[in-house]
Amino acid sequence: MLSHITIGITDLDRSIRFYQPLLHALGLVPKFADKNWAAWKHPSADRPLFVITMPFDGKPATPGNGQMFALLAATRAVVNECHKLALNQGGTDAGKPGLRPDYHPNYYGAYVRDPDGNKLCICCHQPE
């Protein structure tokens, strides 16, 4: 369904330091990185890509109101680990790990904002 997701950032090195451990914990590997952008993917597929980049128009990156990217975790333990990693890498808490039964009985998620304010969800849909 998706080819790639792109998130605008203001400092590539800082964003790589933030995203690399988080995406590694989710089982993603680097696809490419250069002076303007970086991307990760699942080891057995070329798509979809998770991309961070400086905006092509040269203007500052800004997070969208209501915009959020949800990253799938295989287990609830991985959700917990990713939340902790995100906070340790300069992210801010936007919702501690836990069940969200309003979504469905097994929805377990955590919410963070990256150093640029982009909102991320790390979620697992599997029972414990």
Secondary structure, 3 states (H helix, E strand, C coil): CCCEEEEECCCHHHHHHHHHHHHHHCCCEEEEECCCEEEEECCCCCCCEEEEECCCCCCCCCCCCCCCEEEECCCHHHHHHHHHHHHHCCCEEEEEEEECCCCCCCCEEEEEECCCCCEEEEEECCCC
